[in-house]
């Protein structure tokens, strides 16, 4: 007779029993107190890796602990399976994206079963199912019709090999973390959510959380919203040989207009829509194009990092302050989608 622990015999037998008993399915009618355990749904790019095992293992331990404490636990699982990476992987392999995606989901499911996670499989979902994304489409339409979804042009990290937009975290030393291609900046017309419309309400209602949330978290939230009090100040930009009254007005927001009397230079980002025209008017077009191309190879994280060496280029134009301007509030824009 076999002795000791035989995982190949014991674990499949108990997993079958768990499934037959629906042991981990949450009961909506249960009188027990409820506990919702939610994990970040994995992307089915292949099999699970040890990062998944670590994250899901810790979350599963919490779900099991709460069951032992007498809670009715809902611990669902799903797959974030809708997006360009699946299409690119399918193109590389010459297969249909749907076949590739759902084959990987099946592989994930098998590995999760062998790991013994206590998922509520009755509530599983795939974001690539029409039954799921019909509701995200419906929600988007509601936002659009309310005026809270709009199109605008903005710079993004672009991988020419993957033919897709990358988050800052996916750019490593100026290269795509997936394929190691050099990442560039590209201006794309894209969708945005007008969440700043709700910033004042969100900021004011945070007073209701005083004494309930840690002050550190409240401070982080207030800083993220970024409401400030300041004024718009008008500068006039013109080449040295052009009269000031024939220059172009540029509006600058500042929280300290009183300090502008001591301003010694005027800085614009290389992405400013007028920067190239000013460089052309100032005789610095060739140097500007070289400078902008070099800057576009850097990620926002690299450019904004504390201690990063700053560099600039004289455009050959001058800026003169003008009287006027209106005091107002300014909130840092928050982008949700690209």
C-alpha positions in Angstrom: 0.0 0.0 0.0 1.3 3.5 -0.7 2.5 5.4 2.3 2.9 9.1 2.9 1.3 12.0 1.0 0.6 11.3 -2.7 -0.5 14.6 -4.3 -1.3 13.0 -7.6 -4.0 10.9 -6.0 -5.2 13.0 -3.1 -5.4 16.5 -4.6 -7.5 15.7 -7.7 -9.9 13.7 -5.5 -10.5 16.6 -3.2 -10.8 19.1 -6.0 -13.5 17.0 -7.6 -15.3 16.9 -4.2 -15.0 20.6 -3.8 -16.6 21.1 -7.2 -19.4 18.6 -6.6 -20.3 20.3 -3.4 -20.0 23.8 -4.9 -18.0 24.4 -1.7 -16.7 27.8 -2.7 -19.8 29.2 -4.5 -21.2 32.2 -2.7 -24.8 31.8 -1.5 -26.8 35.0 -2.1 -29.4 33.9 0.5 -26.9 33.1 3.2 -27.6 34.8 6.6 -23.9 35.0 7.3 -22.0 38.3 7.1 -20.5 38.9 3.7 -16.9 39.2 2.6 -15.9 40.1 -1.0 -12.4 38.9 -2.0 -11.5 40.3 -5.4 -8.2 39.8 -7.2 -6.9 41.6 -10.3 -8.0 39.4 -13.2 -5.0 37.9 -15.1 -4.3 38.6 -18.7 -4.1 35.2 -20.6 -0.8 35.7 -22.4 0.3 32.1 -21.7 0.5 30.1 -18.6 0.6 31.5 -15.0 4.0 32.5 -13.6 5.2 32.7 -10.1 4.1 36.3 -9.7 0.5 35.1 -10.3 1.0 32.3 -7.7 2.3 34.7 -5.1 -0.5 37.3 -5.6 -3.4 34.7 -5.9 -2.0 32.6 -3.1 -2.0 35.5 -0.7 -5.5 36.5 -1.7 -6.8 33.0 -1.5 -5.4 32.6 2.1 -7.4 35.7 3.1 -10.6 34.3 1.5 -10.1 30.9 3.3 -9.4 32.7 6.6 -12.6 34.7 6.3 -14.6 31.5 5.6 -13.2 30.0 8.8 -14.3 33.2 10.7 -17.9 32.5 9.6 -18.2 34.9 6.6 -20.1 34.1 3.4 -17.2 34.8 1.0 -17.5 35.7 -2.6 -14.1 35.0 -4.3 -14.7 35.2 -8.1 -12.2 34.8 -10.9 -12.1 36.1 -14.5 -9.7 37.0 -17.3 -8.8 40.5 -18.6 -8.8 39.0 -22.1 -9.6 41.9 -24.4 -6.9 43.9 -26.0 -4.1 44.4 -28.5 -1.4 42.2 -26.9 -3.6 39.1 -27.7 -3.9 40.3 -31.3 -0.2 40.8 -31.7 0.6 37.4 -30.2 -1.9 35.8 -32.5 -0.4 37.6 -35.5 3.1 36.4 -34.6 1.8 32.8 -34.4 -0.5 33.0 -37.4 -3.6 32.0 -35.4 -7.0 33.5 -34.7 -6.9 35.9 -31.7 -10.0 34.2 -30.2 -8.4 30.7 -30.5 -5.2 31.9 -28.9 -6.9 33.8 -26.1 -9.3 31.1 -25.0 -6.7 28.4 -25.3 -4.6 30.3 -22.8 -7.6 30.8 -20.5 -8.0 27.0 -20.5 -4.3 26.6 -19.6 -4.7 29.1 -16.8 -7.8 27.3 -15.5 -6.0 24.0 -15.4 -3.0 25.5 -13.5 -5.3 27.2 -11.1 -7.1 24.0 -10.4 -3.9 22.2 -9.6 -2.9 25.1 -7.3 -6.2 24.6 -5.4 -7.5 28.1 -5.4 -10.9 28.5 -3.8 -12.6 30.4 -6.6 -16.3 30.8 -7.0 -16.2 29.4 -10.5 -20.0 30.0 -11.0 -19.2 33.7 -11.4 -16.2 33.5 -13.8 -16.1 36.0 -16.6 -14.0 36.9 -19.6 -13.8 40.5 -20.7 -13.6 39.3 -24.3 -17.1 37.7 -24.2 -19.8 39.7 -26.0 -22.0 39.1 -22.9 -19.5 41.1 -20.9 -18.2 43.9 -23.2 -21.7 44.8 -24.4 -22.1 46.4 -20.9 -18.8 48.3 -21.2 -20.0 49.6 -24.5 -23.3 50.6 -23.0 -21.6 52.4 -20.2 -19.3 54.3 -22.6 -22.4 55.4 -24.6 -23.9 56.8 -21.4 -20.8 58.7 -20.7 -20.5 60.0 -24.3 -24.2 61.1 -24.4 -23.7 62.9 -21.0 -20.7 64.8 -22.4 -18.2 63.0 -20.2 -16.3 61.1 -22.9 -14.6 63.2 -25.6 -11.8 63.0 -28.1 -8.6 65.1 -28.0 -5.1 64.9 -29.2 -2.3 64.0 -26.8 1.2 62.5 -26.9 1.6 58.8 -26.0 4.4 56.3 -25.8 4.3 54.4 -29.1 6.0 51.1 -30.0 6.5 50.9 -33.7 7.0 47.1 -33.6 3.9 46.2 -31.4 1.9 49.0 -33.2 0.4 49.9 -29.8 0.4 52.5 -27.1 2.4 51.7 -23.9 2.0 52.9 -20.4 5.1 54.6 -18.8 5.7 51.4 -16.8 6.1 49.4 -20.0 8.9 51.6 -21.2 12.3 50.5 -19.9 15.3 52.6 -20.7 13.5 54.0 -23.7 12.5 50.6 -25.1 9.4 48.4 -25.1 9.4 45.8 -22.4 7.7 43.3 -24.7 9.8 43.4 -27.8 12.8 45.8 -26.9 12.0 48.1 -29.8 12.8 51.8 -29.4 9.8 53.7 -28.1 8.9 57.1 -29.5 6.3 59.7 -28.7 3.4 60.1 -31.0 0.5 62.5 -31.0 -2.8 60.5 -31.3 -6.4 61.6 -31.3 -7.9 59.5 -28.5 -10.7 59.2 -26.1 -10.7 60.8 -22.6 -13.1 60.7 -19.7 -13.9 64.2 -18.2 -13.3 63.1 -14.6 -12.0 66.5 -13.6 -15.6 67.7 -13.8 -16.1 65.9 -10.5 -12.9 66.9 -8.8 -14.4 69.7 -6.6 -17.1 67.4 -5.4 -14.7 64.6 -4.7 -12.3 67.0 -2.9 -15.0 68.6 -0.8 -16.6 65.3 0.2 -13.3 64.0 1.5 -14.1 65.9 4.7 -16.6 63.1 5.5 -13.7 60.7 5.7 -11.8 62.6 8.4 -11.2 60.4 11.4 -12.1 57.3 9.4 -9.3 57.2 6.8 -5.6 57.6 7.6 -4.4 61.2 7.1 -1.6 60.0 4.8 -4.2 58.5 2.4 -6.3 61.6 2.5 -3.3 63.8 1.8 -2.3 61.5 -1.2 -5.9 61.9 -2.6 -5.9 65.6 -2.2 -2.5 66.0 -3.8 -3.6 63.7 -6.7 -6.6 65.9 -7.4 -4.3 68.9 -7.3 -6.6 71.8 -6.9 -4.7 75.1 -6.6 -5.6 78.8 -6.5 -3.8 81.1 -9.0 -4.1 83.3 -12.0 -3.7 83.3 -15.8 -0.9 85.6 -16.9 -0.5 86.7 -20.6 2.9 86.8 -22.2 3.5 87.9 -25.8 6.0 85.9 -27.8 7.8 87.4 -30.8 11.1 87.1 -32.7 13.7 89.8 -31.8 13.1 91.8 -35.0 9.3 91.9 -34.7 7.5 94.7 -32.7 6.0 93.4 -29.4 2.5 94.5 -30.4 2.7 92.1 -33.4 3.6 89.1 -31.3 1.5 86.1 -30.3 -0.2 85.9 -26.9 0.4 82.9 -24.7 -1.5 82.3 -21.5 0.4 80.9 -18.5 -1.2 79.7 -15.3 0.7 80.3 -12.0 0.0 80.1 -8.3 2.5 82.9 -7.6 1.9 85.8 -10.1 3.7 88.1 -7.6 7.1 86.4 -8.5 6.8 87.0 -12.3 8.4 90.5 -12.0 11.7 88.7 -11.5 11.3 86.2 -14.4 14.4 85.9 -16.5 13.4 83.3 -19.1 10.3 81.7 -20.6 10.2 77.9 -21.0 7.9 75.7 -23.1 7.8 72.0 -23.5 9.1 70.5 -26.8 5.6 69.2 -27.4 4.0 72.7 -27.2 2.0 73.1 -30.4 3.7 76.5 -31.2 7.3 75.5 -30.2 8.4 74.5 -33.7 6.9 77.6 -35.3 8.7 79.8 -32.8 12.0 77.9 -33.4 11.5 78.5 -37.2 10.9 82.2 -36.6 13.9 82.4 -34.4 16.2 80.6 -36.8 16.6 77.5 -34.6 14.5 75.0 -36.5 17.2 72.4 -37.3 18.5 72.4 -33.8 15.0 72.2 -32.4 14.0 69.2 -34.6 17.1 67.3 -33.4 16.4 68.3 -29.8 12.8 67.2 -29.9 13.6 63.9 -31.5 16.1 63.2 -28.7 13.6 64.1 -26.0 10.8 62.0 -27.6 12.9 58.9 -27.0 12.6 59.4 -23.3 9.7 58.3 -21.2 7.8 60.7 -19.0 9.2 58.8 -16.0 12.8 59.6 -17.2 12.0 63.2 -18.0 10.3 63.9 -14.7 12.5 61.9 -12.4 13.9 63.7 -9.3 17.5 64.6 -10.0 17.2 64.1 -13.7 19.5 66.5 -15.6 17.5 69.2 -17.3 18.4 70.4 -20.8 17.0 73.1 -23.0 17.4 75.0 -26.3 17.1 78.7 -27.1 14.4 79.1 -29.7 15.5 82.6 -30.8 12.3 84.3 -29.7 11.5 86.5 -26.7 8.5 86.7 -24.3 7.3 89.9 -22.8 4.7 90.0 -19.9 1.4 91.8 -20.5 -1.1 93.3 -18.1 -4.3 91.5 -17.4 -5.3 87.9 -16.6 -8.1 86.5 -14.5 -7.7 84.7 -11.1 -9.1 81.2 -11.2 -8.8 77.6 -9.9 -6.7 75.0 -11.7 -6.8 71.3 -11.3 -4.2 68.9 -12.7 -5.8 66.9 -15.5 -6.3 63.2 -14.8 -6.4 60.9 -17.8 -8.2 57.6 -17.6 -8.1 56.1 -21.0 -6.1 56.4 -24.3 
